[in-house]
Amino acid sequence: MIYYLVIFAAGFAGSFHCIGMCGGFACALGRDQRGGGATILRHLLYNTGRLTTYCFLGGLAGAIGQVICTTQGLTAPLLNGSLDIAQRILATVAGLLMIAMALQFFGLLQVFHRLAIGFGGSTFALSLRGLLAARSSAAPLAFGVFNGFLPCPLVYAFAAQAASTAGALPGFLVMAWFGLGTFPAMLMMGGVGRILGPAWRRRGVRLAGGFILLLGLITLGRGLLPSDAHIGLAWLGGHPA
């Protein structure tokens, strides 16, 4: 449970990043002419759509990790009977990816950040604007679902963590807790956007980077450290030693 609480906290801290990246979409949804209740429902649907996409991506990443670890020829266990070779490789790669993503939140590796965001991101964002004009009550939900697929280093980092779990269900849960962490700020985007200035947002982004860096180091340790060190990492990392 501690593992998922850390994921939730990282998602909450990362919501400061979400305000800058996706907050414009939340503001664009605006108020519903039918009143406050309809407005709340509108934004709940939008954020539920985002969460649905994150859960799908987490389950998919975890399933891909599981396939990699169970492919014939990659399942030979180590002599000490702990993590097998494929799981070590997967944990190492996922940990390195998370560390790289965390460094972006500290202002480093910005070239990679621009590539990650710019790869089809602008075109996809423009295509989402058409949903804003739709009058269907399901439009906010669809808007959130597609919004969840926008290129984002924060999502990439936790998708890597989901893949390292080597299971569809734990991967699903990683992204579910991450997505729930982003809910509060995105639901209150209007008020938060006015109250919190750029300095506080930068602090939140750095905090998110710290959480991602911590999880990346733990994941990397599961791949590189000797087996007797896995017990402590497994307790914090949510995986069996």
C-alpha positions in Angstrom: 0.0 0.0 0.0 2.9 2.3 0.7 4.0 1.8 -2.9 0.7 3.0 -4.3 0.5 5.9 -1.8 3.9 7.1 -3.2 2.5 6.7 -6.7 -0.6 8.8 -5.6 1.6 11.4 -4.0 3.8 11.6 -7.2 0.6 12.1 -9.3 -0.6 14.8 -6.9 2.7 16.6 -7.1 2.8 16.0 -10.9 -0.6 17.7 -11.2 1.3 21.0 -11.1 2.9 19.9 -14.3 -0.6 18.9 -15.6 -1.8 22.4 -14.9 0.7 23.7 -17.4 0.4 20.9 -19.9 -3.4 20.1 -19.9 -4.9 22.8 -17.7 -5.8 24.8 -20.8 -8.1 21.9 -21.9 -9.8 21.9 -18.5 -10.3 25.6 -18.7 -11.6 25.3 -22.3 -14.4 23.0 -21.1 -15.6 25.9 -19.0 -18.9 26.1 -17.3 -22.1 24.3 -18.3 -25.0 26.6 -19.1 -27.3 24.3 -17.1 -25.7 25.2 -13.8 -23.1 24.3 -11.2 -24.2 20.6 -11.0 -23.9 20.1 -14.7 -20.5 21.9 -14.7 -19.2 19.5 -11.9 -20.4 16.5 -13.9 -18.8 17.9 -17.1 -15.4 18.1 -15.4 -15.8 14.7 -13.6 -16.5 13.1 -17.0 -13.4 14.8 -18.5 -11.1 13.6 -15.7 -12.7 10.2 -15.7 -11.9 10.0 -19.4 -8.2 10.8 -18.6 -8.1 8.2 -15.8 -9.6 5.6 -18.2 -6.8 6.1 -20.7 -4.1 6.0 -18.0 -5.5 2.7 -16.7 -5.6 1.3 -20.2 -2.0 2.4 -20.8 -0.9 0.9 -17.5 -2.6 -2.4 -18.1 -1.1 -2.5 -21.6 2.4 -1.6 -20.4 2.2 -4.2 -17.6 1.0 -6.9 -20.0 3.8 -6.1 -22.4 6.3 -6.4 -19.5 4.7 -9.7 -18.6 5.0 -11.0 -22.2 8.7 -9.9 -22.3 9.4 -11.7 -19.0 7.6 -14.9 -20.0 8.9 -15.2 -23.6 10.7 -18.5 -24.1 14.4 -18.1 -23.8 14.2 -15.1 -21.5 12.9 -16.9 -18.4 16.0 -18.6 -17.2 16.3 -17.8 -13.5 19.4 -16.6 -11.9 21.4 -19.1 -9.9 20.2 -17.6 -6.6 16.6 -18.1 -7.6 15.6 -14.4 -7.3 14.5 -12.2 -10.1 15.0 -13.8 -13.5 17.1 -12.2 -16.2 14.2 -10.7 -18.1 12.8 -9.1 -15.0 16.2 -7.6 -14.2 16.6 -6.2 -17.7 13.0 -4.8 -17.7 13.5 -3.2 -14.2 16.8 -1.7 -15.3 15.4 -0.2 -18.5 12.3 1.1 -16.8 14.4 2.6 -14.0 16.7 4.4 -16.4 13.7 5.8 -18.3 12.1 7.1 -15.1 15.4 8.7 -14.0 15.7 10.3 -17.4 12.1 11.6 -17.1 12.8 12.9 -13.6 15.8 14.8 -14.8 13.6 16.7 -17.2 11.5 18.0 -14.3 14.7 19.5 -12.9 15.5 21.3 -16.1 17.9 18.7 -17.6 17.6 16.7 -20.8 15.3 19.3 -22.3 16.1 18.2 -25.9 14.6 14.8 -25.1 11.6 16.6 -23.5 11.0 18.6 -26.6 11.1 15.5 -28.8 8.7 13.6 -26.5 6.2 16.5 -26.4 6.6 17.5 -30.0 6.2 14.1 -31.6 2.7 14.5 -33.0 1.6 16.4 -29.9 0.6 19.6 -31.6 -1.4 17.9 -34.3 -3.2 15.7 -31.8 -4.0 18.7 -29.5 -5.5 20.6 -32.4 -7.7 17.6 -33.3 -9.1 17.6 -29.7 -10.5 21.1 -30.1 -13.2 19.8 -32.3 -14.6 17.9 -29.4 -15.1 21.2 -27.4 -17.7 22.3 -29.9 -19.6 19.0 -29.7 -23.0 19.3 -27.9 -23.2 15.6 -26.8 -23.2 14.9 -23.1 -20.5 12.3 -23.8 -18.2 14.8 -25.4 -16.3 15.7 -22.1 -15.7 12.0 -21.5 -14.4 11.4 -25.0 -12.3 14.6 -24.7 -10.7 13.3 -21.6 -10.0 9.8 -23.1 -8.2 11.4 -26.1 -6.5 13.9 -23.8 -4.9 11.0 -21.9 -3.0 10.0 -25.1 -1.3 13.3 -25.5 2.5 13.0 -25.3 3.6 13.7 -21.7 6.8 12.8 -19.9 4.9 12.3 -16.7 2.7 9.7 -18.3 5.7 8.1 -19.9 7.5 7.8 -16.6 4.7 6.0 -14.9 4.0 3.8 -17.9 7.6 2.7 -17.6 7.0 1.9 -13.9 3.8 0.0 -14.9 5.8 -2.0 -17.4 8.3 -2.9 -14.7 5.6 -4.6 -12.7 5.4 -7.3 -15.4 1.7 -7.7 -14.9 -1.5 -6.2 -16.4 -3.3 -5.8 -13.0 -0.4 -4.1 -11.1 0.4 -2.0 -14.2 -3.3 -0.9 -14.2 -3.1 -0.1 -10.5 0.0 2.0 -10.9 -1.6 4.2 -13.5 -4.9 4.3 -11.6 -3.3 5.7 -8.5 -1.2 8.1 -10.6 -4.3 9.3 -12.4 -6.3 9.7 -9.1 -3.4 11.8 -7.8 -3.9 14.3 -10.6 -7.7 14.6 -10.0 -7.8 17.3 -7.3 -5.8 20.0 -9.2 -7.5 19.3 -12.5 -11.0 19.4 -11.0 -10.2 22.7 -9.4 -8.2 24.1 -12.3 -10.0 27.4 -12.3 -9.3 28.2 -8.7 -5.9 26.6 -8.5 -4.8 28.4 -11.6 -5.6 31.8 -10.1 -4.3 31.0 -6.6 -1.0 29.3 -7.3 1.6 31.4 -9.1 4.5 30.2 -11.3 6.9 29.8 -8.4 4.6 27.4 -6.6 4.0 25.4 -9.8 7.7 25.1 -10.3 8.1 23.7 -6.7 5.4 21.2 -7.4 7.0 20.1 -10.6 10.3 19.6 -8.8 8.6 17.6 -6.1 7.1 15.4 -8.7 10.5 15.0 -10.2 11.8 13.9 -6.8 9.1 11.2 -6.5 9.8 9.9 -10.0 13.5 9.9 -9.3 13.0 7.9 -6.1 10.8 5.4 -7.9 13.3 5.2 -10.8 16.2 4.5 -8.4 14.2 1.8 -6.6 13.2 0.2 -9.9 16.8 0.4 -11.2 18.0 -1.1 -8.0 15.7 -4.1 -8.5 17.5 -4.7 -11.7 21.1 -4.1 -10.7 21.6 -4.8 -7.0 22.4 -8.3 -5.6 19.4 -10.4 -4.6 19.9 -9.9 -0.8 19.2 -6.2 -1.4 15.8 -6.9 -3.0 14.0 -7.4 0.2 14.1 -3.8 1.3 13.4 -2.5 -2.2 10.5 -5.0 -2.6 8.9 -3.6 0.6 8.9 -0.1 -0.8 8.5 -1.0 -4.4 5.5 -3.2 -4.1 7.0 -6.3 -5.7 7.9 -9.7 -4.2 11.6 -10.2 -3.4 
